[in-house]
């Protein structure tokens, strides 16, 4: 049954955003009782969120593996007391001898917590003779103690002119070299998460490198608010301060959140003062951000400040060849050339297209061919067909709006959503600067940043608006490719 859950999880990775899969699916523990697929979450909060947001996606991913005659059950805590065939979650390494029998101690009341000066581990991590066990009161674990729990590594990262500075800085920081604070900016899909997780993997593989925490800025805010509501705020802060490495992604989500910026600033200062290392990623560089405390911006820029740009054609071909070798399939040179030429903007999309191509070839029991590649490409963006004028025209058609309405000063919700979608697509598919994009609609570049951040948040949360935008963006990109 372990093999079946592995296949289901692989199907989910093809349909879910990498961040959603990491946060909500990886912590699940799966087992089977009769015709019931039981997924056990680490907390009631996670179980509720998975049931509400991902139940249908899980069912769809499980049908090809289990058939249609099964019942999905999502619960918190221990699985059903009925006899079960338990299978370990693929997101967690197999426990070492005797470790799985040890029970995690219940969190002590705040008043009973030992002083920080005393030589104890913070409650998030408990040291044992066998290693470290992660604990978390809400959501996925903050600390990942074993290297194999990370999805990405430096070994499967293709380096070239577009990312060599960022990769060199990340490698230096992971070896405890001269870089102690690293800030990496790049548009969505160019490898920020890959780089951050590669650092986490290296440090987690060496027990002497210390404890590493991995969060997005939104997750940090959620954990902070949850801890505050549980009157356990100092414990949460102590857990973060005790980290040797903090990986904090999507820090541009902090824009406009003054109170949260104060907390992040205090924790980053504390970490830097004690010699801990900090890696931050963002869709925008510090100089592009708006409504962010000047001291926090200063700390963002206090170490190595670098960016990742679109991969070159050689890099795209190398990425395809590397991924094809992982899948153990032969990728003909004409197919590699075609995909590298047509999908030039987004590494995530390039890899997704190859995954779909490999999946289709295996499903049909055929070798990968140029004809099959053209067929699969029809479902993906053809970025070279999207200039700013085309983006505006297709967004207007998709939302039933006119260019005059989008250019107006009206704050109607559908006008704002249309404008923000244009900002997002222009940032992704054109070389226009944020200021140039804003000038097209007589808006400040800070308005463009706010709009792009809003779209990214909706897409990440998979909200109703997010699903609408995702569908619209996919349709627009596909139509742009057809028109080539």
N, C-alpha and C positions, 0 to 999 in steps of 0.2 A: 504493500500500500504506500510505502514511502516513495516509490517510483511514480505512482499515480499522482501524488501531491506535487511532486517535482514537475510533472508534465502540466498540471493545472496551473502551477505558479509561473511556468514559462509562458503559457498562454496569456496569463494576466499581464505579464511584463510587456507583451506585444500590444495590449489594448489600453493600459493605464499609463498615465504620466509617471516618469521615474520617481519624482518626489512623492506622489501619492502612494506608489507601491512601497517605497522605502518606509514611509511613516505608518501606513495602516495595514499592509499585507504582511510584511516581513516579521512583525512581532507575533503573528498568529501561530497557534499550535493545532495541528490537524489530527483527527482520528476518525475511525469508521465503526459504526455499530449497525449491523444489518444494512438497511438501505439509507441510513442517515450519515451524511457528511457533517461532522461536528468540528467547528472552528472555535477554539478557545482563545479569547483575547486576554491581555494582561490586566485589564481593568474594565469595569462596567462602562466607563466613558468610551473607551476604544470599541467595545462590543457594540454599543449603541450607534456610533458613527459608522462603523463598517457595515452594520445591518442597513442603515438608512442610505448610505452612499454607494456601496459596492456589492450588495447582495446579488443584483441582477448580473453584474459583470462576472462575479464568481460563478454563478449558475451557468452562464454562457461558456466560460472557460472550462467548466467541469463536464459539460455534456459530451464533448468528443472523447473524454477519458472514461467517464462513468456510465454514459448512456443517459437516457431521459428519466429513468425510474429511480430517482434518488431525492432525498429531502435534505435541504440545507438548514443547519442549525448553528446560530452564532451566539455564543454565551461568554460569560466572564468567569474567571477563576478556574476551578477544577472541572474537568469534563464529567459527563454523565456517569453515575455510579454503576451503570450496567456494564457487563463485561465488554471490553473494547479491544480492538487491535490498534494500539497506539503507534503513531509514526511521528518522528521528531520534525519540528519545523525546519525547513531548509535554510532559514535565515540565521540559525544558531549552530555553532560547531558542536559536535558530539561531546557531551560532558566527560570530564576525566573521571577515573575510578573514584567511587564513593561521593563525588560531588553532588550528584543528582538527589541523593538522599538527605542532603542538608537543607533544613528549612530556613528561609530568610527571617531574621528577627523582625518583629513588628516595630514600626517607628515609635520612638519614645516621644512623650509630650515635649513641647518646646522648652519648658522649664527644666526638664530633666536632661537635656542635651549637654554633653560635656563641653567645656570651654574649648575654643579653637586652639588655644595654646597647648592643650594636652595631646600627646602623641597617639591619636586615633584617626581612622579613616572617616571621612564624612559618610553620612548614612546612605548615600547613593551607591557607594562601593564598599564591599566588605572583603578585607584581605583574608586569604586562607593559605594553607600550605600548598594547595594545588593551583592557586591563581587568584583571580578576582571574579566576584559575582556582581552583575549589575542589578540595581534596584531602581524603581521609579514609582512615584505616587500617582502620576498622570501621564498617559500617552506612552510612546516608545521610549526605550532606555536612553538616557543622556550619554552614558559611557558605553563604548563597545570595546571589551577587553581582548578580543581575539581577531587576528588579521583576516581570517576567512569570512568574517561577517561583513566585510566591506565589498561592495560590488565592483569597484574599479581599482586599478593599480597603475603604477608608472610603466610596468612591462607592456600593458596593452594601450599605451598612449603614444600616438604618432606625433613626433616633434618636428617643427619646421619654422619658417620665418614668421608665421602668424602667432606662434605661442612660445617660442624658445626662451624668451626672457621670463615669462611666467613659470614655465616648467623648471628652469634653472633655479629660480627663487624658491619654488616649492621643494625641490630636492635638497637645497641647502638648508632650509628650515627643518625638514624632516630628519636631517643628519645632525641637527643642533649646531649648524655652522654660524655664520655671521648674521644671517637674516633671522630676526626674532618676530617681526610683524610684517605680514604680507597682505596687500590689498590687490585683488584681481577684479577688473571690470571687463564685461563683454556682453553683447546682446545674448538673448536666449538661444540655447542650442549649440554653443561653441566650445563647451568643455569646462566651464567653471566647476561644476559639481564633480566631474571626473578628477580634476586636479585636487580639490579639497579632500575627496575620499582617498586618493592615492597617498596623500600625506597621512591621513588617519590609519591607513593600512600599514605603512612603514613603521609608524610609532607603536601601533598595537602589536606588531610582530616582535617587538623588543621590550621585554619587561622593564629594562633599565631606563627606557625613554619616558616613562611616566603615564599618567592618565590623560586621555583625550576625550573631549566632549564635542558632540556634533549636533548643531541645531540650525534651523533657519530663523531669521529675525521674527517671523510670525509665530513660530513655535516657541521661541523665547518669550514673546509677549504673552502667549496663552499659558505657558507654564508659570510665568510670573504672576499673572492674575489669579490662576488656580491656587497657587501657594498663598497668596494674600487672602483669598477667601477662606482658606483652611487654617488661617492664623499660623502659617508655617513658612513665612517669608524669609526669615533669617536662615532657616535650614537650607532653603533653595539657594540663597546667595552664598552660603558657606560651601555648598556643593560646587558651584561654579568657580569660586575663588580657589578651591583646592585643586583645580585642574592644572596640569602641566602644559596642555595644549587645548585651545578653544578654536573650533572650526565654526564660524558663524556665517551662514549664507544669506543672500538676498537682503543685505543691510539697507538697501534703498527703501524697503518697506517701512523704515523708521521715520521717513520724511513726514513732518507735521505732527509727530507724536512726541510732544515735549517731555512729558513725564517719563515715558519709556526711554527716551534718549538719555535722560539723567541717570537712569538705572544702568543702562548699557555703558555709559561713560565711566561711571564709578567702578563697575566690574572690570572693564578693560584696563583702566588705570591701575587697579589693584593687581591684576594679572601681570601687567608689564613691570610694575615695581618689584614683584617677587621673581622676575626672570622667566615667567611663563611665555610661551609663544602663542601668537594669535594669527589666524588666517581668516580673512574676510572676503566675501565675494559680493558683487553687485552688478546690476544691469547698467549702472551709470558710474562714471568716475566721481571722486569727491567734488571736483570743481563744477560738475554738472548738476549736483544735487541742490535742492531748494528746501528751505525751512528745516535745516539741520543745525544744531548748536555748533558754534564755531570751534569750541574745544573738542567736540566729538570729531568734527572734520579734521582737526589737527592730529588727533590720535589715529584716524583712518590713514593719514598721510605720513605718519611718523616713521614708517619702515620703508620697505620696498613697494613702490606703487607701479603697477604694470597693467597691461590690458591684453586681451586676446582678440585678434581680428579674424576675418573669414579665411578658411584654409586655402592654400594654393591648389592648383590642379594636381601637382605631384603628391601633395599631402592627401588629397581626397582619394587618389588611386591607392596610395599606401594604406589608408584607413580601410578601404574595401578589401584589399588583399589580406590585411591582418585579420579582419573579421571573418573572411571566407575561410582562412586557415583554422580559426576557432571552431567554425561549423563543420570543418573537415569536408569541404566541397571544393570542386574545381570551378573557378570563376574565369571564363574565357576573357582574353584581353579586350576584344571588342565590347563585351558587356561592361567591363570595368571602365573603359573609356566613355561609354555612353552615360553610365550613372554619374561618373565624375564630372562630365560636361553639363549634364542637365540639372543636377542637384548641387549647386555651388555655394549656397549660403549657410546651410544648417547641417552640422555634423550629426545631430540627433536624427534628423530626417533621412540623411544618407544611410545611417546604420539601420533605421527602421525599414527603409526600402529594401535593403539587402536581406534583412530578416524575412520580409514578406516573400521575396524572390526565392530564398532557400526553402521556406515553408511550402510554397506552391510547387517547387520542383520535387520535394519529397512526397507531397500529397499525390502528385500525378505520376510519381516514380519515373521521372524523366530527368535528363541532364539540363542544366541551365543553358538557355539559348538566347540569342539576340531578340528573337520574336517574343519569347516569354518576358524578357526584360522590358520591351516596349509596352507589353500588356500591363505589367505591374506599375510602370512609370505613370500610366494614366491616372492612377490613384494618388499621385504625389505632386507636390508643388514643382513647377518649372520656373524657378526664380528669375531667370533671365528675361521673362516676359512681363515682369512687373516693374514698370517705371511709375513715377508719382501720378502722372495723368491716368494711367490704366487703373491704379489703385483707387483713385477718387471715383472714376466711372463705375467700377465694379462694386464699390461700397454703396454708391448711390442706388444702383440697380438692386442690390441685395436688401437694403433697408427701405426701399421705396422713397428715397429722398432726392432732393435736387442740390446741385452745387451751391445755389444761392442760399438754401436753407442751412447747409453746413457752414457757410461763411458768415451767416448772420450772428448777432450777439445773443440770440435766444438760448436759454438754458433748458429747453425742453429735453426730457430724458432721452428720447430717441435721437435727437440732434447730437447730444453730448456723446452718446454711445457710438454713433456713426463717426464723429470726429475722432474719438479715442481709438477706434478701430483703424482709421487711416493713419494715425500717429504710429500705432503698433506695427502695421505692415510697412510703412515707410522706413521706420527704424530698422526693420528686419531685412528689407529687400532693396533698399537704395543706399547710396553713399551720402545722402543729404545729412547735414548736421541737425542737431535739435533746433537750433535757431532758424535754420533754413526751412525746416518743416513747419515751425510756428509761423514764420513769415507768410507762408502760403494762405493762412487763415487769419492773419493779423492778430496772432496770439504770441505771448511771451514763451520763451523756451521752457520756463518753469511750468507753464500750463501743459506743454507737451509731455514733460516728465511725469506730471501728475496723472495725465491721461493714460500713458503707457503703463505706469504702475498699477492703476486701477484695473486695466485689462488683464495684466499678469496675475493680479490677485484673484480675479474672478475665474480665470482659467485654472489656476492652482487649486482653488476651492471647489471647482466643478459645480458651481452654483447654477441656477437656472439661466442667469445672464451669461455665465461662463460657457455653458453648453451651447447657447445660441451663438456666441461669438466664435467658439471653436468650429462649429458647423459652417458658419459664414466664411471664416478664414480659409478653411479647407476647400470650400466651393470656389472661392475667389482664386486661390492659388492654382487649383485644378483648371479652371477656365482660362487662366493666363497661360498655362502650359498648352492647352488645346489651340490657342490662337497663334502659337509660334509658327 
